[in-house]
C-alpha cells in the first residue's frame, strides 16, 4: 500500500516537531548550561587572581556568599591559601590557589571544546530542520 502525499507531509511534520525541534531545544539548553559553567570558572579565576595580587586573606577575608535564589550571607574565610572546587557529582577537591588556577584553565579549555561540539550539533540540527521544511 502506498502512502498518500498528505499522510507523508503529516509524517514529516511530526518528525520535525517531535524529534528535530526537541533535539535542537536540548542542545541549546546544554549550550546555555555550559556557558554558565564557563562564566562561573572565569569569575572564580578572577577572584583567585585578585586575592593573590592584592595579598588579601593574610588576616582573613570577609565576603558575601550566595546561598541560593540570590540570597547572600556574610562569611569570614580565615585561611585563603586553599580552595575547594566542585569536580562534579557533588565531590569537592581542595587545591592551593596556584593549583586551582591550573585546574580552572583546564576546565575552561575543556568547556570551550564542549561549546564547539554543541554549536556544531546545533547547526547540524538546524540544517536538518531546513531540509525537512524544504522537502515539505
Secondary structure, DSSP 8 states (H G I E B T S, - for coil): ----HHHHHHHHHHHIIIIIHHHHHHHHHHHHHHHHHHHHHHHHHHHHHHHHHHTTTSS-EEEEEE-STT-EEEEEES--SEEEEEEETTEEEEEEHHHHHHHHHHHHHHHHHHHHHHHHHHHHHHHHHHHHHHH-
